[in-house]
């Protein structure tokens, strides 16, 4: 019986905790979050590009 040993209280050995991590960090889940963030950045590219061009036009050292 391992109760009472520090390893027994290790939350990383809890199957419920492990299941949550496996779901949250699965390839499909991480890939979906990554893709969503790329889509957000891609959608912002035009406004960021305008801002960068605006900065270049007003730069004291030139473009």
C-alpha positions, 0 to 999 in steps of 0.5 A: 500500500503506497498511501502516506508516501508523497508519490501517492498524493501526486495530482499528476497520477490522478486519472481525472487530472490526466484525462483533462490534460490529455483532452486539453493538449491533444493534437486535435485540440491544440491544432484547432486553437493554433489554427484559430489564432492563425486565422485571427492574425491573418484577419488582422493583417490588413489593419496592421499593414496599414498601420505599418505603412502609416508609420513608414510614411511619417518616419523622420528617417524615411521609409 
